[in-house]
């Protein structure tokens, strides 16, 4: 980890409009590739713990495969419950590698 940034791997790990789960320093992340770029958010849906990385990506949001709760990729805002937001993490592409930023003290 460099200043909180962790390398996840080459961009080629992701198909367009798909997600992948990652365990990064004890945090379960769902990392998505879209036409707009890469997004990282918490992997488990707060409703019942569904695996968000396996959800369908459409119109800038991911749908939980278990109970169809939807979350904006950019903000983590729930599209089902306006009072709910899940954690997001900054991402960068450096060369052909995807990086995610955790808290630098993690």
Phi and psi restraints in degrees (range 20) as a CNS / XPLOR table:
assign (resid 1 and name C) (resid 2 and name N)
       (resid 2 and name CA) (resid 2 and name C) 1.0 -121.2 20.0 2
assign (resid 2 and name N) (resid 2 and name CA)
       (resid 2 and name C) (resid 3 and name N) 1.0 110.9 20.0 2
assign (resid 2 and name C) (resid 3 and name N)
       (resid 3 and name CA) (resid 3 and name C) 1.0 51.1 20.0 2
assign (resid 3 and name N) (resid 3 and name CA)
       (resid 3 and name C) (resid 4 and name N) 1.0 38.7 20.0 2
assign (resid 3 and name C) (resid 4 and name N)
       (resid 4 and name CA) (resid 4 and name C) 1.0 88.3 20.0 2
assign (resid 4 and name N) (resid 4 and name CA)
       (resid 4 and name C) (resid 5 and name N) 1.0 -8.3 20.0 2
assign (resid 4 and name C) (resid 5 and name N)
       (resid 5 and name CA) (resid 5 and name C) 1.0 -90.4 20.0 2
assign (resid 5 and name N) (resid 5 and name CA)
       (resid 5 and name C) (resid 6 and name N) 1.0 135.9 20.0 2
assign (resid 5 and name C) (resid 6 and name N)
       (resid 6 and name CA) (resid 6 and name C) 1.0 -126.1 20.0 2
assign (resid 6 and name N) (resid 6 and name CA)
       (resid 6 and name C) (resid 7 and name N) 1.0 131.6 20.0 2
assign (resid 6 and name C) (resid 7 and name N)
       (resid 7 and name CA) (resid 7 and name C) 1.0 -78.4 20.0 2
assign (resid 7 and name N) (resid 7 and name CA)
       (resid 7 and name C) (resid 8 and name N) 1.0 130.3 20.0 2
assign (resid 7 and name C) (resid 8 and name N)
       (resid 8 and name CA) (resid 8 and name C) 1.0 -97.6 20.0 2
assign (resid 8 and name N) (resid 8 and name CA)
       (resid 8 and name C) (resid 9 and name N) 1.0 -32.1 20.0 2
assign (resid 8 and name C) (resid 9 and name N)
       (resid 9 and name CA) (resid 9 and name C) 1.0 142.8 20.0 2
assign (resid 9 and name N) (resid 9 and name CA)
       (resid 9 and name C) (resid 10 and name N) 1.0 -178.1 20.0 2
assign (resid 9 and name C) (resid 10 and name N)
       (resid 10 and name CA) (resid 10 and name C) 1.0 -70.3 20.0 2
assign (resid 10 and name N) (resid 10 and name CA)
       (resid 10 and name C) (resid 11 and name N) 1.0 150.4 20.0 2
assign (resid 10 and name C) (resid 11 and name N)
       (resid 11 and name CA) (resid 11 and name C) 1.0 -55.6 20.0 2
assign (resid 11 and name N) (resid 11 and name CA)
       (resid 11 and name C) (resid 12 and name N) 1.0 -28.4 20.0 2
assign (resid 11 and name C) (resid 12 and name N)
       (resid 12 and name CA) (resid 12 and name C) 1.0 -66.8 20.0 2
assign (resid 12 and name N) (resid 12 and name CA)
       (resid 12 and name C) (resid 13 and name N) 1.0 -9.4 20.0 2
assign (resid 12 and name C) (resid 13 and name N)
       (resid 13 and name CA) (resid 13 and name C) 1.0 -65.9 20.0 2
assign (resid 13 and name N) (resid 13 and name CA)
       (resid 13 and name C) (resid 14 and name N) 1.0 -24.0 20.0 2
assign (resid 13 and name C) (resid 14 and name N)
       (resid 14 and name CA) (resid 14 and name C) 1.0 -105.8 20.0 2
assign (resid 14 and name N) (resid 14 and name CA)
       (resid 14 and name C) (resid 15 and name N) 1.0 136.1 20.0 2
assign (resid 14 and name C) (resid 15 and name N)
       (resid 15 and name CA) (resid 15 and name C) 1.0 -81.6 20.0 2
assign (resid 15 and name N) (resid 15 and name CA)
       (resid 15 and name C) (resid 16 and name N) 1.0 156.5 20.0 2
assign (resid 15 and name C) (resid 16 and name N)
       (resid 16 and name CA) (resid 16 and name C) 1.0 -57.4 20.0 2
assign (resid 16 and name N) (resid 16 and name CA)
       (resid 16 and name C) (resid 17 and name N) 1.0 142.1 20.0 2
assign (resid 16 and name C) (resid 17 and name N)
       (resid 17 and name CA) (resid 17 and name C) 1.0 56.4 20.0 2
assign (resid 17 and name N) (resid 17 and name CA)
       (resid 17 and name C) (resid 18 and name N) 1.0 42.5 20.0 2
assign (resid 17 and name C) (resid 18 and name N)
       (resid 18 and name CA) (resid 18 and name C) 1.0 -133.8 20.0 2
assign (resid 18 and name N) (resid 18 and name CA)
       (resid 18 and name C) (resid 19 and name N) 1.0 163.8 20.0 2
assign (resid 18 and name C) (resid 19 and name N)
       (resid 19 and name CA) (resid 19 and name C) 1.0 -122.6 20.0 2
assign (resid 19 and name N) (resid 19 and name CA)
       (resid 19 and name C) (resid 20 and name N) 1.0 161.0 20.0 2
assign (resid 19 and name C) (resid 20 and name N)
       (resid 20 and name CA) (resid 20 and name C) 1.0 -139.9 20.0 2
assign (resid 20 and name N) (resid 20 and name CA)
       (resid 20 and name C) (resid 21 and name N) 1.0 139.8 20.0 2
assign (resid 20 and name C) (resid 21 and name N)
       (resid 21 and name CA) (resid 21 and name C) 1.0 -83.9 20.0 2
assign (resid 21 and name N) (resid 21 and name CA)
       (resid 21 and name C) (resid 22 and name N) 1.0 146.6 20.0 2
assign (resid 21 and name C) (resid 22 and name N)
       (resid 22 and name CA) (resid 22 and name C) 1.0 -140.0 20.0 2
assign (resid 22 and name N) (resid 22 and name CA)
       (resid 22 and name C) (resid 23 and name N) 1.0 142.5 20.0 2
assign (resid 22 and name C) (resid 23 and name N)
       (resid 23 and name CA) (resid 23 and name C) 1.0 -106.4 20.0 2
assign (resid 23 and name N) (resid 23 and name CA)
       (resid 23 and name C) (resid 24 and name N) 1.0 110.1 20.0 2
assign (resid 23 and name C) (resid 24 and name N)
       (resid 24 and name CA) (resid 24 and name C) 1.0 -118.6 20.0 2
assign (resid 24 and name N) (resid 24 and name CA)
       (resid 24 and name C) (resid 25 and name N) 1.0 107.2 20.0 2
assign (resid 24 and name C) (resid 25 and name N)
       (resid 25 and name CA) (resid 25 and name C) 1.0 51.9 20.0 2
assign (resid 25 and name N) (resid 25 and name CA)
       (resid 25 and name C) (resid 26 and name N) 1.0 44.7 20.0 2
assign (resid 25 and name C) (resid 26 and name N)
       (resid 26 and name CA) (resid 26 and name C) 1.0 82.5 20.0 2
assign (resid 26 and name N) (resid 26 and name CA)
       (resid 26 and name C) (resid 27 and name N) 1.0 2.7 20.0 2
assign (resid 26 and name C) (resid 27 and name N)
       (resid 27 and name CA) (resid 27 and name C) 1.0 -107.5 20.0 2
assign (resid 27 and name N) (resid 27 and name CA)
       (resid 27 and name C) (resid 28 and name N) 1.0 130.3 20.0 2
assign (resid 27 and name C) (resid 28 and name N)
       (resid 28 and name CA) (resid 28 and name C) 1.0 -86.7 20.0 2
assign (resid 28 and name N) (resid 28 and name CA)
       (resid 28 and name C) (resid 29 and name N) 1.0 118.3 20.0 2
assign (resid 28 and name C) (resid 29 and name N)
       (resid 29 and name CA) (resid 29 and name C) 1.0 -116.4 20.0 2
assign (resid 29 and name N) (resid 29 and name CA)
       (resid 29 and name C) (resid 30 and name N) 1.0 150.5 20.0 2
assign (resid 29 and name C) (resid 30 and name N)
       (resid 30 and name CA) (resid 30 and name C) 1.0 -112.6 20.0 2
assign (resid 30 and name N) (resid 30 and name CA)
       (resid 30 and name C) (resid 31 and name N) 1.0 121.5 20.0 2
assign (resid 30 and name C) (resid 31 and name N)
       (resid 31 and name CA) (resid 31 and name C) 1.0 -117.3 20.0 2
assign (resid 31 and name N) (resid 31 and name CA)
       (resid 31 and name C) (resid 32 and name N) 1.0 126.2 20.0 2
assign (resid 31 and name C) (resid 32 and name N)
       (resid 32 and name CA) (resid 32 and name C) 1.0 -117.0 20.0 2
assign (resid 32 and name N) (resid 32 and name CA)
       (resid 32 and name C) (resid 33 and name N) 1.0 147.3 20.0 2
assign (resid 32 and name C) (resid 33 and name N)
       (resid 33 and name CA) (resid 33 and name C) 1.0 -114.2 20.0 2
assign (resid 33 and name N) (resid 33 and name CA)
       (resid 33 and name C) (resid 34 and name N) 1.0 127.3 20.0 2
assign (resid 33 and name C) (resid 34 and name N)
       (resid 34 and name CA) (resid 34 and name C) 1.0 -130.9 20.0 2
assign (resid 34 and name N) (resid 34 and name CA)
       (resid 34 and name C) (resid 35 and name N) 1.0 176.8 20.0 2
assign (resid 34 and name C) (resid 35 and name N)
       (resid 35 and name CA) (resid 35 and name C) 1.0 -62.5 20.0 2
assign (resid 35 and name N) (resid 35 and name CA)
       (resid 35 and name C) (resid 36 and name N) 1.0 -27.3 20.0 2
assign (resid 35 and name C) (resid 36 and name N)
       (resid 36 and name CA) (resid 36 and name C) 1.0 -83.3 20.0 2
assign (resid 36 and name N) (resid 36 and name CA)
       (resid 36 and name C) (resid 37 and name N) 1.0 -12.5 20.0 2
assign (resid 36 and name C) (resid 37 and name N)
       (resid 37 and name CA) (resid 37 and name C) 1.0 136.3 20.0 2
assign (resid 37 and name N) (resid 37 and name CA)
       (resid 37 and name C) (resid 38 and name N) 1.0 -160.2 20.0 2
assign (resid 37 and name C) (resid 38 and name N)
       (resid 38 and name CA) (resid 38 and name C) 1.0 -104.8 20.0 2
assign (resid 38 and name N) (resid 38 and name CA)
       (resid 38 and name C) (resid 39 and name N) 1.0 144.8 20.0 2
assign (resid 38 and name C) (resid 39 and name N)
       (resid 39 and name CA) (resid 39 and name C) 1.0 -136.1 20.0 2
assign (resid 39 and name N) (resid 39 and name CA)
       (resid 39 and name C) (resid 40 and name N) 1.0 142.5 20.0 2
assign (resid 39 and name C) (resid 40 and name N)
       (resid 40 and name CA) (resid 40 and name C) 1.0 -127.2 20.0 2
assign (resid 40 and name N) (resid 40 and name CA)
       (resid 40 and name C) (resid 41 and name N) 1.0 133.2 20.0 2
assign (resid 40 and name C) (resid 41 and name N)
       (resid 41 and name CA) (resid 41 and name C) 1.0 -143.7 20.0 2
assign (resid 41 and name N) (resid 41 and name CA)
       (resid 41 and name C) (resid 42 and name N) 1.0 173.1 20.0 2
assign (resid 41 and name C) (resid 42 and name N)
       (resid 42 and name CA) (resid 42 and name C) 1.0 -60.5 20.0 2
assign (resid 42 and name N) (resid 42 and name CA)
       (resid 42 and name C) (resid 43 and name N) 1.0 144.3 20.0 2
assign (resid 42 and name C) (resid 43 and name N)
       (resid 43 and name CA) (resid 43 and name C) 1.0 -78.6 20.0 2
assign (resid 43 and name N) (resid 43 and name CA)
       (resid 43 and name C) (resid 44 and name N) 1.0 -34.4 20.0 2
assign (resid 43 and name C) (resid 44 and name N)
       (resid 44 and name CA) (resid 44 and name C) 1.0 -93.1 20.0 2
assign (resid 44 and name N) (resid 44 and name CA)
       (resid 44 and name C) (resid 45 and name N) 1.0 128.2 20.0 2
assign (resid 44 and name C) (resid 45 and name N)
       (resid 45 and name CA) (resid 45 and name C) 1.0 -65.6 20.0 2
assign (resid 45 and name N) (resid 45 and name CA)
       (resid 45 and name C) (resid 46 and name N) 1.0 134.0 20.0 2
assign (resid 45 and name C) (resid 46 and name N)
       (resid 46 and name CA) (resid 46 and name C) 1.0 -69.0 20.0 2
assign (resid 46 and name N) (resid 46 and name CA)
       (resid 46 and name C) (resid 47 and name N) 1.0 -13.6 20.0 2
assign (resid 46 and name C) (resid 47 and name N)
       (resid 47 and name CA) (resid 47 and name C) 1.0 -69.6 20.0 2
assign (resid 47 and name N) (resid 47 and name CA)
       (resid 47 and name C) (resid 48 and name N) 1.0 -58.6 20.0 2
assign (resid 47 and name C) (resid 48 and name N)
       (resid 48 and name CA) (resid 48 and name C) 1.0 -141.9 20.0 2
assign (resid 48 and name N) (resid 48 and name CA)
       (resid 48 and name C) (resid 49 and name N) 1.0 16.3 20.0 2
assign (resid 48 and name C) (resid 49 and name N)
       (resid 49 and name CA) (resid 49 and name C) 1.0 80.7 20.0 2
assign (resid 49 and name N) (resid 49 and name CA)
       (resid 49 and name C) (resid 50 and name N) 1.0 18.3 20.0 2
assign (resid 49 and name C) (resid 50 and name N)
       (resid 50 and name CA) (resid 50 and name C) 1.0 -61.2 20.0 2
assign (resid 50 and name N) (resid 50 and name CA)
       (resid 50 and name C) (resid 51 and name N) 1.0 151.7 20.0 2
assign (resid 50 and name C) (resid 51 and name N)
       (resid 51 and name CA) (resid 51 and name C) 1.0 -81.1 20.0 2
assign (resid 51 and name N) (resid 51 and name CA)
       (resid 51 and name C) (resid 52 and name N) 1.0 96.9 20.0 2
assign (resid 51 and name C) (resid 52 and name N)
       (resid 52 and name CA) (resid 52 and name C) 1.0 -60.6 20.0 2
assign (resid 52 and name N) (resid 52 and name CA)
       (resid 52 and name C) (resid 53 and name N) 1.0 -31.5 20.0 2
assign (resid 52 and name C) (resid 53 and name N)
       (resid 53 and name CA) (resid 53 and name C) 1.0 -61.3 20.0 2
assign (resid 53 and name N) (resid 53 and name CA)
       (resid 53 and name C) (resid 54 and name N) 1.0 -20.7 20.0 2
assign (resid 53 and name C) (resid 54 and name N)
       (resid 54 and name CA) (resid 54 and name C) 1.0 -95.1 20.0 2
assign (resid 54 and name N) (resid 54 and name CA)
       (resid 54 and name C) (resid 55 and name N) 1.0 2.8 20.0 2
assign (resid 54 and name C) (resid 55 and name N)
       (resid 55 and name CA) (resid 55 and name C) 1.0 -78.6 20.0 2
assign (resid 55 and name N) (resid 55 and name CA)
       (resid 55 and name C) (resid 56 and name N) 1.0 165.4 20.0 2
assign (resid 55 and name C) (resid 56 and name N)
       (resid 56 and name CA) (resid 56 and name C) 1.0 -81.4 20.0 2
assign (resid 56 and name N) (resid 56 and name CA)
       (resid 56 and name C) (resid 57 and name N) 1.0 134.6 20.0 2
assign (resid 56 and name C) (resid 57 and name N)
       (resid 57 and name CA) (resid 57 and name C) 1.0 -103.3 20.0 2
assign (resid 57 and name N) (resid 57 and name CA)
       (resid 57 and name C) (resid 58 and name N) 1.0 127.0 20.0 2
assign (resid 57 and name C) (resid 58 and name N)
       (resid 58 and name CA) (resid 58 and name C) 1.0 -157.6 20.0 2
assign (resid 58 and name N) (resid 58 and name CA)
       (resid 58 and name C) (resid 59 and name N) 1.0 135.0 20.0 2
assign (resid 58 and name C) (resid 59 and name N)
       (resid 59 and name CA) (resid 59 and name C) 1.0 53.8 20.0 2
assign (resid 59 and name N) (resid 59 and name CA)
       (resid 59 and name C) (resid 60 and name N) 1.0 42.2 20.0 2
assign (resid 59 and name C) (resid 60 and name N)
       (resid 60 and name CA) (resid 60 and name C) 1.0 74.6 20.0 2
assign (resid 60 and name N) (resid 60 and name CA)
       (resid 60 and name C) (resid 61 and name N) 1.0 17.3 20.0 2
assign (resid 60 and name C) (resid 61 and name N)
       (resid 61 and name CA) (resid 61 and name C) 1.0 -138.9 20.0 2
assign (resid 61 and name N) (resid 61 and name CA)
       (resid 61 and name C) (resid 62 and name N) 1.0 157.9 20.0 2
assign (resid 61 and name C) (resid 62 and name N)
       (resid 62 and name CA) (resid 62 and name C) 1.0 -114.2 20.0 2
assign (resid 62 and name N) (resid 62 and name CA)
       (resid 62 and name C) (resid 63 and name N) 1.0 141.8 20.0 2
assign (resid 62 and name C) (resid 63 and name N)
       (resid 63 and name CA) (resid 63 and name C) 1.0 -108.9 20.0 2
assign (resid 63 and name N) (resid 63 and name CA)
       (resid 63 and name C) (resid 64 and name N) 1.0 125.2 20.0 2
assign (resid 63 and name C) (resid 64 and name N)
       (resid 64 and name CA) (resid 64 and name C) 1.0 -61.3 20.0 2
assign (resid 64 and name N) (resid 64 and name CA)
       (resid 64 and name C) (resid 65 and name N) 1.0 131.0 20.0 2
assign (resid 64 and name C) (resid 65 and name N)
       (resid 65 and name CA) (resid 65 and name C) 1.0 -70.8 20.0 2
assign (resid 65 and name N) (resid 65 and name CA)
       (resid 65 and name C) (resid 66 and name N) 1.0 -14.1 20.0 2
assign (resid 65 and name C) (resid 66 and name N)
       (resid 66 and name CA) (resid 66 and name C) 1.0 -86.0 20.0 2
assign (resid 66 and name N) (resid 66 and name CA)
       (resid 66 and name C) (resid 67 and name N) 1.0 -49.0 20.0 2
assign (resid 66 and name C) (resid 67 and name N)
       (resid 67 and name CA) (resid 67 and name C) 1.0 -135.5 20.0 2
assign (resid 67 and name N) (resid 67 and name CA)
       (resid 67 and name C) (resid 68 and name N) 1.0 13.9 20.0 2
assign (resid 67 and name C) (resid 68 and name N)
       (resid 68 and name CA) (resid 68 and name C) 1.0 65.5 20.0 2
assign (resid 68 and name N) (resid 68 and name CA)
       (resid 68 and name C) (resid 69 and name N) 1.0 26.4 20.0 2
assign (resid 68 and name C) (resid 69 and name N)
       (resid 69 and name CA) (resid 69 and name C) 1.0 -72.1 20.0 2
assign (resid 69 and name N) (resid 69 and name CA)
       (resid 69 and name C) (resid 70 and name N) 1.0 139.7 20.0 2
assign (resid 69 and name C) (resid 70 and name N)
       (resid 70 and name CA) (resid 70 and name C) 1.0 -116.1 20.0 2
assign (resid 70 and name N) (resid 70 and name CA)
       (resid 70 and name C) (resid 71 and name N) 1.0 143.7 20.0 2
assign (resid 70 and name C) (resid 71 and name N)
       (resid 71 and name CA) (resid 71 and name C) 1.0 -135.9 20.0 2
assign (resid 71 and name N) (resid 71 and name CA)
       (resid 71 and name C) (resid 72 and name N) 1.0 136.5 20.0 2
assign (resid 71 and name C) (resid 72 and name N)
       (resid 72 and name CA) (resid 72 and name C) 1.0 -66.8 20.0 2
assign (resid 72 and name N) (resid 72 and name CA)
       (resid 72 and name C) (resid 73 and name N) 1.0 134.2 20.0 2
assign (resid 72 and name C) (resid 73 and name N)
       (resid 73 and name CA) (resid 73 and name C) 1.0 -67.6 20.0 2
assign (resid 73 and name N) (resid 73 and name CA)
       (resid 73 and name C) (resid 74 and name N) 1.0 -39.4 20.0 2
assign (resid 73 and name C) (resid 74 and name N)
       (resid 74 and name CA) (resid 74 and name C) 1.0 -70.8 20.0 2
assign (resid 74 and name N) (resid 74 and name CA)
       (resid 74 and name C) (resid 75 and name N) 1.0 -42.8 20.0 2
assign (resid 74 and name C) (resid 75 and name N)
       (resid 75 and name CA) (resid 75 and name C) 1.0 -108.9 20.0 2
assign (resid 75 and name N) (resid 75 and name CA)
       (resid 75 and name C) (resid 76 and name N) 1.0 -19.6 20.0 2
assign (resid 75 and name C) (resid 76 and name N)
       (resid 76 and name CA) (resid 76 and name C) 1.0 80.6 20.0 2
assign (resid 76 and name N) (resid 76 and name CA)
       (resid 76 and name C) (resid 77 and name N) 1.0 1.9 20.0 2
assign (resid 76 and name C) (resid 77 and name N)
       (resid 77 and name CA) (resid 77 and name C) 1.0 -65.1 20.0 2
assign (resid 77 and name N) (resid 77 and name CA)
       (resid 77 and name C) (resid 78 and name N) 1.0 132.9 20.0 2
assign (resid 77 and name C) (resid 78 and name N)
       (resid 78 and name CA) (resid 78 and name C) 1.0 -72.3 20.0 2
assign (resid 78 and name N) (resid 78 and name CA)
       (resid 78 and name C) (resid 79 and name N) 1.0 137.1 20.0 2
assign (resid 78 and name C) (resid 79 and name N)
       (resid 79 and name CA) (resid 79 and name C) 1.0 -96.6 20.0 2
assign (resid 79 and name N) (resid 79 and name CA)
       (resid 79 and name C) (resid 80 and name N) 1.0 2.8 20.0 2
assign (resid 79 and name C) (resid 80 and name N)
       (resid 80 and name CA) (resid 80 and name C) 1.0 -105.4 20.0 2
assign (resid 80 and name N) (resid 80 and name CA)
       (resid 80 and name C) (resid 81 and name N) 1.0 -41.9 20.0 2
assign (resid 80 and name C) (resid 81 and name N)
       (resid 81 and name CA) (resid 81 and name C) 1.0 -126.8 20.0 2
assign (resid 81 and name N) (resid 81 and name CA)
       (resid 81 and name C) (resid 82 and name N) 1.0 106.0 20.0 2
assign (resid 81 and name C) (resid 82 and name N)
       (resid 82 and name CA) (resid 82 and name C) 1.0 -62.7 20.0 2
assign (resid 82 and name N) (resid 82 and name CA)
       (resid 82 and name C) (resid 83 and name N) 1.0 -13.7 20.0 2
assign (resid 82 and name C) (resid 83 and name N)
       (resid 83 and name CA) (resid 83 and name C) 1.0 -89.1 20.0 2
assign (resid 83 and name N) (resid 83 and name CA)
       (resid 83 and name C) (resid 84 and name N) 1.0 -1.4 20.0 2
assign (resid 83 and name C) (resid 84 and name N)
       (resid 84 and name CA) (resid 84 and name C) 1.0 -113.8 20.0 2
assign (resid 84 and name N) (resid 84 and name CA)
       (resid 84 and name C) (resid 85 and name N) 1.0 136.0 20.0 2
assign (resid 84 and name C) (resid 85 and name N)
       (resid 85 and name CA) (resid 85 and name C) 1.0 -141.4 20.0 2
assign (resid 85 and name N) (resid 85 and name CA)
       (resid 85 and name C) (resid 86 and name N) 1.0 137.0 20.0 2
assign (resid 85 and name C) (resid 86 and name N)
       (resid 86 and name CA) (resid 86 and name C) 1.0 -100.9 20.0 2
assign (resid 86 and name N) (resid 86 and name CA)
       (resid 86 and name C) (resid 87 and name N) 1.0 163.2 20.0 2
assign (resid 86 and name C) (resid 87 and name N)
       (resid 87 and name CA) (resid 87 and name C) 1.0 -72.1 20.0 2
assign (resid 87 and name N) (resid 87 and name CA)
       (resid 87 and name C) (resid 88 and name N) 1.0 137.3 20.0 2
assign (resid 87 and name C) (resid 88 and name N)
       (resid 88 and name CA) (resid 88 and name C) 1.0 -117.8 20.0 2
assign (resid 88 and name N) (resid 88 and name CA)
       (resid 88 and name C) (resid 89 and name N) 1.0 160.6 20.0 2
assign (resid 88 and name C) (resid 89 and name N)
       (resid 89 and name CA) (resid 89 and name C) 1.0 -133.7 20.0 2
assign (resid 89 and name N) (resid 89 and name CA)
       (resid 89 and name C) (resid 90 and name N) 1.0 138.4 20.0 2
assign (resid 89 and name C) (resid 90 and name N)
       (resid 90 and name CA) (resid 90 and name C) 1.0 -64.2 20.0 2
assign (resid 90 and name N) (resid 90 and name CA)
       (resid 90 and name C) (resid 91 and name N) 1.0 144.9 20.0 2
assign (resid 90 and name C) (resid 91 and name N)
       (resid 91 and name CA) (resid 91 and name C) 1.0 -126.5 20.0 2
assign (resid 91 and name N) (resid 91 and name CA)
       (resid 91 and name C) (resid 92 and name N) 1.0 156.3 20.0 2
assign (resid 91 and name C) (resid 92 and name N)
       (resid 92 and name CA) (resid 92 and name C) 1.0 -143.9 20.0 2
assign (resid 92 and name N) (resid 92 and name CA)
       (resid 92 and name C) (resid 93 and name N) 1.0 150.3 20.0 2
assign (resid 92 and name C) (resid 93 and name N)
       (resid 93 and name CA) (resid 93 and name C) 1.0 -107.9 20.0 2
assign (resid 93 and name N) (resid 93 and name CA)
       (resid 93 and name C) (resid 94 and name N) 1.0 122.7 20.0 2
assign (resid 93 and name C) (resid 94 and name N)
       (resid 94 and name CA) (resid 94 and name C) 1.0 -117.9 20.0 2
assign (resid 94 and name N) (resid 94 and name CA)
       (resid 94 and name C) (resid 95 and name N) 1.0 110.0 20.0 2
assign (resid 94 and name C) (resid 95 and name N)
       (resid 95 and name CA) (resid 95 and name C) 1.0 66.4 20.0 2
assign (resid 95 and name N) (resid 95 and name CA)
       (resid 95 and name C) (resid 96 and name N) 1.0 -115.4 20.0 2
assign (resid 95 and name C) (resid 96 and name N)
       (resid 96 and name CA) (resid 96 and name C) 1.0 -117.4 20.0 2
assign (resid 96 and name N) (resid 96 and name CA)
       (resid 96 and name C) (resid 97 and name N) 1.0 22.8 20.0 2
assign (resid 96 and name C) (resid 97 and name N)
       (resid 97 and name CA) (resid 97 and name C) 1.0 -113.2 20.0 2
assign (resid 97 and name N) (resid 97 and name CA)
       (resid 97 and name C) (resid 98 and name N) 1.0 140.9 20.0 2
assign (resid 97 and name C) (resid 98 and name N)
       (resid 98 and name CA) (resid 98 and name C) 1.0 -96.3 20.0 2
assign (resid 98 and name N) (resid 98 and name CA)
       (resid 98 and name C) (resid 99 and name N) 1.0 131.4 20.0 2
assign (resid 98 and name C) (resid 99 and name N)
       (resid 99 and name CA) (resid 99 and name C) 1.0 -122.0 20.0 2
assign (resid 99 and name N) (resid 99 and name CA)
       (resid 99 and name C) (resid 100 and name N) 1.0 148.3 20.0 2
assign (resid 99 and name C) (resid 100 and name N)
       (resid 100 and name CA) (resid 100 and name C) 1.0 -127.2 20.0 2
assign (resid 100 and name N) (resid 100 and name CA)
       (resid 100 and name C) (resid 101 and name N) 1.0 145.1 20.0 2
assign (resid 100 and name C) (resid 101 and name N)
       (resid 101 and name CA) (resid 101 and name C) 1.0 -105.6 20.0 2
assign (resid 101 and name N) (resid 101 and name CA)
       (resid 101 and name C) (resid 102 and name N) 1.0 120.1 20.0 2
assign (resid 101 and name C) (resid 102 and name N)
       (resid 102 and name CA) (resid 102 and name C) 1.0 -98.2 20.0 2
assign (resid 102 and name N) (resid 102 and name CA)
       (resid 102 and name C) (resid 103 and name N) 1.0 175.1 20.0 2
assign (resid 102 and name C) (resid 103 and name N)
       (resid 103 and name CA) (resid 103 and name C) 1.0 -58.3 20.0 2
assign (resid 103 and name N) (resid 103 and name CA)
       (resid 103 and name C) (resid 104 and name N) 1.0 129.8 20.0 2
assign (resid 103 and name C) (resid 104 and name N)
       (resid 104 and name CA) (resid 104 and name C) 1.0 -59.6 20.0 2
assign (resid 104 and name N) (resid 104 and name CA)
       (resid 104 and name C) (resid 105 and name N) 1.0 -17.0 20.0 2
assign (resid 104 and name C) (resid 105 and name N)
       (resid 105 and name CA) (resid 105 and name C) 1.0 -92.2 20.0 2
assign (resid 105 and name N) (resid 105 and name CA)
       (resid 105 and name C) (resid 106 and name N) 1.0 0.2 20.0 2
